[in-house]
Amino acid sequence: MPTYEYRCHQCDHRFTETLTIDEHEKNPTPPCPKCKSSEVKQVFSAVSVVTSKKS
């Protein structure tokens, strides 16, 4: 499942949510867990990918 990062513009709190793609499409900006504000924006971050070793 993808992990999405968010930042609240009200209290500057950064948080992550692990959501299915369907859940994310239905509610792309969850409320801030700290102050409950809806002034939340998604933050794009680095991605780490692990692949299998080729023989």
C-alpha positions, 0 to 999 in steps of 0.5 A, spaced: 500 500 500 502 506 498 504 511 503 502 519 502 505 524 506 502 531 508 503 537 511 498 542 515 498 549 513 495 551 520 500 548 525 505 546 520 505 538 522 507 533 517 504 526 517 503 520 513 497 516 511 498 509 508 492 508 504 489 504 498 489 508 491 482 507 492 482 511 499 486 516 496 482 518 490 476 518 495 479 523 500 486 526 497 487 530 503 485 527 510 484 532 516 490 534 520 491 529 526 494 534 531 489 540 530 484 537 525 484 542 520 482 541 513 488 546 510 492 540 508 497 539 502 500 533 500 508 533 500 512 529 495 518 525 498 523 521 495 521 514 493 525 507 495 525 501 490 527 494 492 528 490 486 530 482 485 538 481 483 538 479 476 542 472 475 
